[in-house]
Amino acid sequence: MIEQTALNVTEWYYHPPMNPGNEDEKLACFVTFDVMKKRASTKKGIACRFSCRYVIGKETILEYIADDSYVIDLEDQIDKNELMIMIRNSYSKFNDEFDSRKMGTFLQNKTLMPLDETTIDHEPILQMLV
């Protein structure tokens, strides 16, 4: 059995831009993905952490980090397809939280970049779940 925990937002630091009308500098968004192994005597799992950073030039507008976990019975085997479903679900929750928190900010009309699945190396993650 696979259980997904609630999304845990560990950072949301929003700093309104000093010069919001400055079109000379372009708004950039960087999203990163990390996975951590979790293990207990009767369960195994992973924690998926996504980080988002919005910048204009050298000015950071937003630092947003959140994670959630998957708790899996030791005898359960996870394949690449199940792993990708788990990662997509985590990113969807991360994105939904961004959408709800961005309202009323400089970023309210912005969206996060879609998850680039081609950058995810599945094998090391699957090895964490053996």
Number of C-alpha atoms within 10 A of each C-alpha: 10 14 11 16 13 12 17 15 17 12 13 16 13 18 13 14 16 10 9 10 8 10 9 8 14 10 15 12 16 12 16 11 16 12 16 12 15 16 14 10 6 9 16 20 22 21 19 20 23 20 19 21 19 19 17 19 11 7 14 17 21 21 16 19 21 21 22 21 22 20 18 21 14 16 11 13 12 14 12 12 10 11 15 14 11 18 22 14 14 25 22 14 18 24 18 12 16 22 16 10 13 16 12 9 14 15 18 13 10 14 12 16 11 10 16 8 11 7 8 14 9 15 10 10 17 15 10 15 19 12
